[in-house]
């Protein structure tokens, strides 16, 4: 989700403990402000709309966050010693095969 960085900091100000009491403060969740993130006509049960930020790229004006509501997502990071190029995403590319293989493994 892309948002203005000032909105991200407002979002982060509404932190709360996660659903697992054994994890304590290590697994914080965030309650999005209803006035900004609720959709008209969609029920909003106060306190049940907890979101988890899996990763964030924070910029001076805009930021991107990866949200995972139920903590079911996984993320794998890969590294190339060079910039990725269009050929890397082609069907016969060894880099693409590595990405597809990695996405299918647990």
C-alpha positions as CSV (number, residue, x, y, z in Angstrom):
1,X,0.0,0.0,0.0
2,X,1.4,3.4,-1.0
3,X,0.6,6.3,1.3
4,X,2.1,9.6,2.3
5,X,4.8,9.3,4.9
6,X,3.0,11.6,7.3
7,X,0.0,9.3,7.1
8,X,2.2,6.3,7.8
9,X,3.5,7.9,11.0
10,X,-0.2,8.6,12.0
11,X,-0.9,4.9,11.3
12,X,2.0,3.8,13.5
13,X,0.8,6.0,16.4
14,X,-2.1,3.6,16.8
15,X,-0.2,0.5,17.8
16,X,-1.6,-2.3,20.0
17,X,-0.4,-5.7,21.1
18,X,-0.8,-8.5,18.6
19,X,-3.2,-11.4,19.0
20,X,-0.6,-13.7,20.6
21,X,-0.1,-12.8,24.3
22,X,3.2,-14.9,24.3
23,X,4.8,-12.7,21.7
24,X,4.1,-9.5,23.7
25,X,5.5,-6.3,22.2
26,X,7.5,-8.2,19.6
27,X,4.5,-8.6,17.5
28,X,2.7,-5.2,17.4
29,X,-0.4,-4.6,15.3
30,X,-1.8,-1.3,14.3
31,X,-5.3,0.1,14.3
32,X,-5.9,2.2,11.2
33,X,-7.8,5.4,11.8
34,X,-11.4,4.8,10.8
35,X,-11.9,8.3,9.4
36,X,-9.2,7.7,6.8
37,X,-9.4,3.9,6.0
38,X,-13.0,2.8,6.4
39,X,-15.1,2.4,3.3
40,X,-18.7,3.7,3.2
41,X,-21.2,0.9,3.7
42,X,-18.6,-1.6,5.0
43,X,-19.1,-2.6,8.7
44,X,-16.3,-1.4,11.0
45,X,-16.0,-3.1,14.3
46,X,-13.8,-0.9,16.5
47,X,-10.6,-2.7,17.6
48,X,-11.0,-5.7,15.2
49,X,-9.4,-4.0,12.2
50,X,-5.9,-4.8,13.4
51,X,-3.2,-4.7,10.6
52,X,0.3,-6.0,10.7
53,X,3.1,-4.3,8.8
54,X,5.4,-6.9,7.3
55,X,7.8,-4.5,5.6
56,X,8.0,-0.8,5.0
57,X,10.0,1.4,2.6
58,X,9.9,4.9,4.1
59,X,10.6,7.9,2.0
60,X,10.7,11.6,2.7
61,X,7.2,12.2,1.1
62,X,5.8,8.8,0.3
63,X,6.1,5.3,1.8
64,X,5.1,1.8,0.8
65,X,4.0,-0.8,3.4
66,X,3.3,-4.5,2.9
67,X,0.3,-5.4,5.1
68,X,-0.6,-8.9,6.4
69,X,-3.8,-8.9,8.3
70,X,-3.7,-12.5,9.6
71,X,0.1,-13.0,9.8
72,X,-0.1,-15.8,7.2
73,X,2.2,-14.3,4.6
74,X,5.9,-15.1,4.2
75,X,8.5,-13.1,2.4
76,X,11.8,-14.3,0.9
77,X,14.5,-11.9,-0.2
78,X,16.8,-12.6,-3.1
79,X,20.0,-10.9,-4.1
80,X,21.6,-10.4,-7.4
81,X,25.1,-8.9,-7.7
82,X,23.7,-6.7,-10.6
83,X,20.6,-4.9,-11.6
84,X,17.7,-7.0,-12.8
85,X,17.1,-6.7,-16.5
86,X,14.0,-7.5,-18.7
87,X,15.6,-10.8,-19.9
88,X,15.7,-12.0,-16.3
89,X,11.9,-12.2,-16.3
90,X,11.7,-14.2,-19.6
91,X,10.4,-17.8,-19.6
92,X,13.8,-19.3,-20.2
93,X,15.8,-17.1,-17.8
94,X,17.7,-18.9,-15.0
95,X,16.8,-15.9,-12.7
96,X,13.1,-16.4,-13.4
97,X,13.4,-20.1,-12.6
98,X,15.1,-19.3,-9.4
99,X,12.3,-16.8,-8.5
100,X,9.5,-19.4,-9.3
101,X,11.3,-22.2,-7.5
102,X,11.8,-20.0,-4.4
103,X,8.2,-18.9,-4.4
104,X,7.0,-22.5,-4.4
105,X,9.2,-23.7,-1.5
106,X,8.5,-23.2,2.2
